[in-house]
Amino acid sequence: MMDILIIANFCRDFSSSDNGRFMYLCRELSKENNVEIVTSDFSHGNKEHKGKLTVDWPFKITFLHEPGYKKNISVKRFISHHKWGKEVNKYLKGRRKPDVIYCAIPSLTASAFAADYSKKNNVKFIVDIQDLWPEAFQMVFNLPLFNKIIYAPFKRLADNIYSSADEICAVSDTYAKRALSVNSRCKKGHVVFLGTNLDIFDKNVEENRVEKPEDEIWLAYCGTLGASYDLNCVIDALSIINESGRVTPKFIVMGDGPRKTEFEEYAKKKNVSCTFTGRLSYPKMCGLLGVCDITVNPIVTGSAASIINKHGDYAASGLPVINTQECQEYRALVDEYKMGFNCENGNSKEMADRIVQLIENPKLRENMCRNSRRCAEEKFDRKTSYQSLIDCILE
């Protein structure tokens, strides 16, 4: 029986409906091992400190204090993550030596301390790259001063973490290649998409299905309403369809974030029918997504994002996707499975044409629905895809 320590800043709420990557790993690994997950007491999603646990789990959950922040893109966020990383360092010094440390990136500070601890104490150190830092912030602050003062030191820190890893796991091939480029010991990375548990997804859809008028077409977006997401392009596309006199889908926006008010006001200005639900629980999101007709993945030019949460849920829903994300890995997946259309980033006219094509060709939409679900079963279902992560930890 192994002692496995998972360090992950960005976890969900550990409720019975928690469908997060680390919850799944903890549940599976704890069947035959001692498992502890160390996480933050601050919720990145709703910007509040977490309450007490309401469910008893067969693994240990340790919350370490983090000051918190109001905005995702802010100095306070950097400071908050840095302070949490120092708390992780203190905790490691007082804890018995584990057999394995499985560490999510970000945050960089906590990962750097974990890497140093592992090296000094001869502990197997595995990184799981969820996002590329500081590359993701460089996209937002693409300024010479930022690159010189902030980006370069953080890149060196990330390089040191990646080079220290005994195994490299990542949510996309793009992220794995970034880490492998500075690690001479790992011959390959373990690429496992964030994915979803299809059994849970399907159960959530059935138990939370909402009523939808038969004569309406619903276009769905799920996720953060932040700097990386170009919902204005979608609204412009729907405005073009509306002005042409064709059937215009209703835009269902599931999520919250700093640009929510901006998007709401723009939809009103363009006279586009939109419903902004705010942040939904995962079961409620599944239930609403399950009755929609088309999904959209609009991401701004230059984004460092790769295979992200919504991709797995979109595929699980068995719906075609209209994609503007530049990530070649995801664009190739859309083309390979013929589960939607890749559009030029920011091209609302092309997006409008593709939406109309799907609305006016039910047979095409039906085929893409089947292909999308097949992609979920082959690429995103955790029951099969996560076994390589589990094997990597236990080897």
C-alpha positions as CSV (number, residue, x, y, z in Angstrom):
1,M,0.0,0.0,0.0
2,M,1.5,3.3,-1.1
3,D,1.3,6.7,0.5
4,I,0.3,9.1,-2.3
5,L,0.2,12.8,-1.9
6,I,-1.6,14.9,-4.5
7,I,-1.1,18.7,-4.5
8,A,-3.6,20.6,-6.5
9,N,-4.6,24.2,-6.0
10,F,-7.6,24.3,-8.3
11,C,-10.0,21.7,-7.1
12,R,-13.8,21.7,-7.0
13,D,-16.0,21.4,-3.9
14,F,-15.5,17.7,-3.0
15,S,-19.3,17.3,-3.0
16,S,-21.0,14.1,-4.2
17,S,-21.4,15.7,-7.6
18,D,-17.8,16.8,-7.9
19,N,-16.6,15.6,-11.3
20,G,-13.1,17.0,-11.2
21,R,-9.9,15.3,-12.4
22,F,-8.3,15.1,-8.9
23,M,-11.5,13.9,-7.2
24,Y,-11.6,11.0,-9.7
25,L,-7.9,10.1,-9.2
26,C,-8.3,10.2,-5.4
27,R,-11.4,7.9,-5.4
28,E,-9.7,5.4,-7.7
29,L,-6.3,5.4,-6.0
30,S,-7.7,5.2,-2.5
31,K,-9.3,1.8,-3.2
32,E,-5.9,0.2,-2.4
33,N,-3.7,3.0,-1.2
34,N,-3.4,5.8,1.4
35,V,-4.2,9.0,-0.5
36,E,-4.1,12.6,0.6
37,I,-4.9,15.7,-1.5
38,V,-3.6,19.1,-0.4
39,T,-5.6,22.0,-1.9
40,S,-6.5,25.6,-1.3
41,D,-9.3,26.7,1.0
42,F,-10.1,29.4,-1.7
43,S,-12.4,28.6,-4.6
44,H,-11.1,30.0,-7.9
45,G,-14.5,29.6,-9.5
46,N,-16.7,31.6,-7.2
47,K,-14.0,33.7,-5.5
48,E,-15.0,32.6,-2.0
49,H,-13.4,30.6,0.7
50,K,-14.7,27.0,0.9
51,G,-17.0,25.8,3.6
52,K,-16.8,22.6,5.6
53,L,-17.0,19.2,3.8
54,T,-20.4,17.7,3.6
55,V,-19.3,14.2,2.4
56,D,-17.0,11.7,4.0
57,W,-14.4,10.4,1.5
58,P,-12.1,7.4,1.8
59,F,-9.1,9.7,1.4
60,K,-7.7,12.7,3.3
61,I,-8.5,16.2,2.2
62,T,-6.2,19.0,3.6
63,F,-7.2,22.6,3.0
64,L,-4.3,25.1,3.3
65,H,-5.1,28.8,3.6
66,E,-4.9,31.1,0.7
67,P,-5.7,34.8,0.9
68,G,-7.8,34.9,-2.3
69,Y,-8.4,37.4,-5.1
70,K,-11.2,39.0,-6.9
71,K,-9.9,39.1,-10.5
72,N,-8.2,36.3,-12.4
73,I,-5.8,38.7,-14.1
74,S,-4.3,40.6,-11.2
75,V,-1.2,41.1,-9.0
76,K,-3.3,39.9,-6.1
77,R,-3.7,36.5,-7.7
78,F,0.0,36.1,-8.1
79,I,0.5,37.0,-4.5
80,S,-2.3,34.7,-3.3
81,H,-0.9,31.7,-5.2
82,H,2.6,32.5,-3.9
83,K,1.5,32.6,-0.3
84,W,-0.4,29.3,-0.8
85,G,2.7,27.8,-2.2
86,K,4.6,28.8,1.0
87,E,1.9,27.1,3.0
88,V,2.5,23.9,1.0
89,N,6.2,24.1,1.7
90,K,5.6,24.4,5.5
91,Y,3.1,21.4,5.3
92,L,5.6,19.2,3.5
93,K,8.2,19.8,6.1
94,G,5.9,18.6,8.9
95,R,4.4,15.6,7.0
96,R,5.8,12.1,6.9
97,K,7.6,11.3,3.6
98,P,5.2,10.1,1.0
99,D,6.0,7.5,-1.7
100,V,4.8,9.7,-4.5
101,I,4.0,13.4,-5.0
102,Y,1.6,14.1,-7.8
103,C,1.6,17.8,-8.4
104,A,-0.8,19.9,-10.6
105,I,0.6,22.9,-12.4
106,P,-0.3,25.7,-11.8
107,S,0.6,26.9,-9.3
108,L,4.3,27.3,-9.9
109,T,5.3,28.3,-6.3
110,A,3.8,25.1,-4.8
111,S,5.2,23.0,-7.6
112,A,8.7,24.4,-7.1
113,F,8.6,23.6,-3.4
114,A,7.3,20.1,-4.1
115,A,10.0,19.5,-6.7
116,D,12.7,20.7,-4.2
117,Y,11.3,18.5,-1.4
118,S,11.1,15.5,-3.7
119,K,14.7,15.8,-4.8
120,K,16.0,16.2,-1.3
121,N,14.0,13.3,0.1
122,N,14.2,10.9,-2.9
123,V,10.4,11.0,-3.5
124,K,9.0,10.2,-6.9
125,F,7.8,13.5,-8.4
126,I,5.1,13.7,-11.1
127,V,3.7,16.8,-12.6
128,D,0.3,17.2,-14.2
129,I,0.2,20.2,-16.4
130,Q,-3.3,21.8,-16.5
131,D,-2.2,25.1,-18.0
132,L,1.0,26.7,-19.3
133,W,2.3,29.3,-16.9
134,P,3.6,31.9,-17.5
135,E,2.7,31.6,-21.2
136,A,-1.0,32.0,-20.5
137,F,-0.3,35.4,-18.8
138,Q,2.1,36.5,-21.5
139,M,-0.9,36.4,-23.9
140,V,-2.7,39.0,-21.8
141,F,0.3,41.1,-20.8
142,N,2.3,40.9,-24.1
143,L,4.5,43.9,-23.2
144,P,8.3,44.2,-23.3
145,L,8.4,45.3,-19.6
146,F,6.3,42.3,-18.6
147,N,8.4,39.9,-20.6
148,K,11.6,41.1,-19.1
149,I,10.6,41.5,-15.4
150,I,7.9,38.9,-14.9
151,Y,7.8,36.4,-17.8
152,A,11.5,35.4,-18.0
153,P,11.9,34.6,-14.2
154,F,8.7,32.6,-14.2
155,K,9.7,30.7,-17.3
156,R,13.0,29.7,-15.6
157,L,11.0,28.6,-12.6
158,A,8.7,26.5,-14.8
159,D,11.7,25.0,-16.6
160,N,13.2,24.0,-13.3
161,I,10.0,22.3,-12.2
162,Y,9.6,20.4,-15.5
163,S,13.2,19.3,-15.5
164,S,12.9,17.9,-12.0
165,A,9.9,15.7,-12.8
166,D,10.3,11.9,-12.9
167,E,7.1,11.7,-15.0
168,I,5.3,14.3,-17.0
169,C,1.5,14.2,-17.4
170,A,-0.6,16.8,-19.1
171,V,-4.1,17.6,-20.4
172,S,-2.8,18.1,-23.9
173,D,0.1,17.1,-26.2
174,T,1.0,20.8,-26.5
175,Y,1.6,21.1,-22.8
176,A,3.5,17.8,-22.5
177,K,5.9,18.9,-25.3
178,R,6.6,22.1,-23.5
179,A,7.7,20.3,-20.4
180,L,9.6,17.6,-22.3
181,S,11.6,20.2,-24.1
182,V,13.5,20.9,-20.9
183,N,13.5,17.4,-19.3
184,S,16.2,15.0,-20.5
185,R,15.1,12.1,-18.3
186,C,11.5,11.6,-19.5
187,K,11.3,10.0,-23.0
188,K,7.6,10.6,-23.3
189,G,4.7,12.3,-21.6
190,H,1.4,10.9,-20.5
191,V,-1.2,12.9,-22.3
192,V,-4.7,12.5,-20.9
193,F,-7.5,15.0,-21.7
194,L,-9.4,16.5,-18.7
195,G,-12.3,14.4,-19.9
196,T,-15.4,13.4,-18.0
197,N,-17.0,10.3,-16.5
198,L,-19.6,9.5,-19.2
199,D,-21.8,7.4,-16.8
200,I,-22.1,10.4,-14.4
201,F,-22.6,12.8,-17.3
202,D,-25.4,10.7,-18.8
203,K,-27.0,10.3,-15.3
204,N,-26.9,14.1,-14.7
205,V,-28.5,14.7,-18.1
206,E,-31.4,12.4,-17.3
207,E,-32.0,13.7,-13.8
208,N,-31.7,17.4,-14.6
209,R,-33.2,17.6,-18.1
210,V,-34.9,20.9,-18.7
211,E,-38.0,21.6,-20.9
212,K,-37.2,23.0,-24.4
213,P,-39.7,24.1,-27.0
214,E,-39.6,21.8,-30.0
215,D,-39.5,24.6,-32.5
216,E,-36.4,26.3,-31.0
217,I,-32.7,25.7,-31.8
218,W,-30.4,26.3,-28.8
219,L,-26.7,27.2,-29.3
220,A,-24.7,26.4,-26.1
221,Y,-21.6,27.9,-24.5
222,C,-20.2,26.5,-21.2
223,G,-17.4,28.0,-19.2
224,T,-15.7,31.1,-17.9
225,L,-16.7,34.6,-19.2
226,G,-13.2,36.0,-19.2
227,A,-10.5,37.6,-21.3
228,S,-9.8,34.4,-23.4
229,Y,-13.4,33.9,-24.7
230,D,-14.8,35.8,-27.7
231,L,-18.6,35.6,-27.1
232,N,-19.0,38.9,-29.0
233,C,-18.0,37.0,-32.2
234,V,-20.9,34.5,-31.5
235,I,-23.3,37.3,-30.8
236,D,-22.3,39.0,-34.1
237,A,-22.8,35.8,-36.0
238,L,-26.3,35.4,-34.5
239,S,-27.0,39.0,-35.4
240,I,-26.1,38.3,-39.0
241,I,-28.4,35.3,-39.1
242,N,-31.2,37.3,-37.5
243,E,-30.8,40.1,-40.1
244,S,-31.0,37.5,-42.9
245,G,-34.5,36.5,-41.9
246,R,-33.5,32.9,-41.2
247,V,-34.2,30.9,-38.1
248,T,-31.9,32.2,-35.4
249,P,-30.8,30.0,-32.5
250,K,-31.3,31.1,-28.9
251,F,-27.9,31.5,-27.3
252,I,-27.6,29.7,-23.9
253,V,-24.6,30.9,-22.0
254,M,-23.7,28.8,-19.0
255,G,-21.0,30.3,-16.7
256,D,-19.8,33.4,-15.1
257,G,-16.8,35.7,-15.1
258,P,-15.5,39.3,-15.3
259,R,-16.9,39.9,-18.9
260,K,-20.5,38.7,-18.2
261,T,-22.0,42.1,-18.0
262,E,-20.2,43.2,-21.1
263,F,-21.5,40.2,-23.1
264,E,-25.0,40.7,-21.8
265,E,-25.0,44.4,-22.8
266,Y,-23.6,43.5,-26.3
267,A,-26.3,40.9,-26.8
268,K,-29.0,43.5,-26.0
269,K,-27.3,46.0,-28.3
270,K,-27.3,43.5,-31.2
271,N,-30.9,42.4,-30.4
272,V,-29.8,38.8,-30.0
273,S,-31.8,36.3,-27.9
274,C,-29.5,35.2,-25.1
275,T,-30.0,33.5,-21.8
276,F,-27.1,34.0,-19.3
277,T,-27.6,31.3,-16.6
278,G,-24.7,32.3,-14.4
279,R,-22.6,29.6,-12.8
280,L,-24.4,26.3,-12.6
281,S,-23.6,23.1,-10.6
282,Y,-22.1,20.4,-12.8
283,P,-25.3,18.3,-12.8
284,K,-27.5,21.3,-13.7
285,M,-25.1,22.2,-16.5
286,C,-25.3,18.7,-17.9
287,G,-29.0,18.7,-17.9
288,L,-29.2,22.0,-19.8
289,L,-26.4,21.1,-22.2
290,G,-28.1,17.8,-22.9
291,V,-31.1,19.5,-24.6
292,C,-29.2,22.0,-26.7
293,D,-28.5,21.5,-30.4
294,I,-25.1,23.0,-31.2
295,T,-22.1,24.0,-29.1
296,V,-19.7,26.8,-29.7
297,N,-16.0,27.2,-28.6
298,P,-15.0,30.8,-29.3
299,I,-11.5,31.6,-28.0
300,V,-9.6,34.8,-28.8
301,T,-6.5,35.0,-31.0
302,G,-3.2,34.1,-29.4
303,S,-4.7,32.1,-26.5
304,A,-2.4,29.5,-24.9
305,A,-5.3,27.3,-24.1
306,S,-5.3,23.7,-25.4
307,I,-7.6,20.8,-24.6
308,I,-9.9,22.3,-21.9
309,N,-12.8,21.2,-19.7
310,K,-15.6,22.2,-22.1
311,H,-14.2,20.0,-24.9
312,G,-15.0,16.8,-23.0
313,D,-18.5,18.0,-21.9
314,Y,-19.3,19.1,-25.5
315,A,-18.3,15.8,-26.9
316,A,-20.1,13.9,-24.1
317,S,-23.3,15.8,-25.0
318,G,-23.1,14.4,-28.5
319,L,-23.5,17.8,-30.1
320,P,-21.6,19.4,-33.0
321,V,-19.1,22.1,-32.2
322,I,-18.4,25.4,-33.9
323,N,-14.8,26.1,-33.0
324,T,-12.6,29.2,-33.4
325,Q,-9.8,28.1,-31.1
326,E,-6.4,28.2,-32.8
327,C,-5.0,25.2,-30.9
328,Q,-4.0,22.8,-33.7
329,E,-4.5,19.8,-31.4
330,Y,-8.2,20.5,-30.9
331,R,-8.8,21.6,-34.5
332,A,-7.3,18.3,-35.6
333,L,-9.6,16.4,-33.3
334,V,-12.7,18.3,-34.7
335,D,-11.6,17.4,-38.2
336,E,-10.6,13.8,-37.5
337,Y,-14.0,12.9,-35.9
338,K,-16.0,15.2,-38.3
339,M,-17.8,16.5,-35.2
340,G,-18.2,20.1,-36.2
341,F,-16.5,23.0,-38.0
342,N,-13.3,24.9,-37.5
343,C,-13.7,28.6,-38.3
344,E,-11.3,31.4,-38.6
345,N,-10.7,33.1,-35.3
346,G,-13.0,36.2,-35.0
347,N,-14.8,35.6,-38.3
348,S,-18.4,36.0,-37.4
349,K,-19.6,35.7,-41.0
350,E,-18.0,32.3,-41.4
351,M,-19.4,31.2,-38.0
352,A,-22.9,32.4,-39.0
353,D,-22.7,30.4,-42.3
354,R,-21.7,27.2,-40.4
355,I,-24.5,27.6,-37.8
356,V,-27.0,28.0,-40.7
357,Q,-25.6,25.0,-42.4
358,L,-26.2,22.9,-39.3
359,I,-29.7,24.2,-38.8
360,E,-30.8,23.7,-42.3
361,N,-29.2,20.3,-42.7
362,P,-30.6,18.0,-39.9
363,K,-28.9,15.0,-41.4
364,L,-25.5,16.6,-41.3
365,R,-26.2,17.7,-37.7
366,E,-27.3,14.2,-36.8
367,N,-24.1,12.7,-38.2
368,M,-21.9,15.1,-36.4
369,C,-23.8,14.4,-33.1
370,R,-22.9,10.7,-33.4
371,N,-19.3,11.5,-34.3
372,S,-19.0,13.9,-31.3
373,R,-20.3,11.2,-28.9
374,R,-17.9,8.7,-30.4
375,C,-15.0,11.1,-29.8
376,A,-16.1,11.3,-26.1
377,E,-16.2,7.5,-25.8
378,E,-12.8,7.1,-27.4
379,K,-10.9,10.1,-26.1
380,F,-12.6,11.7,-23.1
381,D,-14.1,8.9,-21.0
382,R,-12.2,8.8,-17.7
383,K,-13.0,5.1,-17.1
384,T,-10.5,4.2,-19.8
385,S,-8.3,7.3,-20.4
386,Y,-7.3,7.9,-16.8
387,Q,-5.8,4.4,-16.4
388,S,-2.5,5.6,-17.8
389,L,-2.4,8.3,-15.0
390,I,-3.1,5.7,-12.4
391,D,-0.5,3.4,-13.8
392,C,2.1,6.2,-13.9
393,I,1.5,6.9,-10.2
394,L,1.6,3.3,-9.0
395,E,4.6,2.1,-11.1
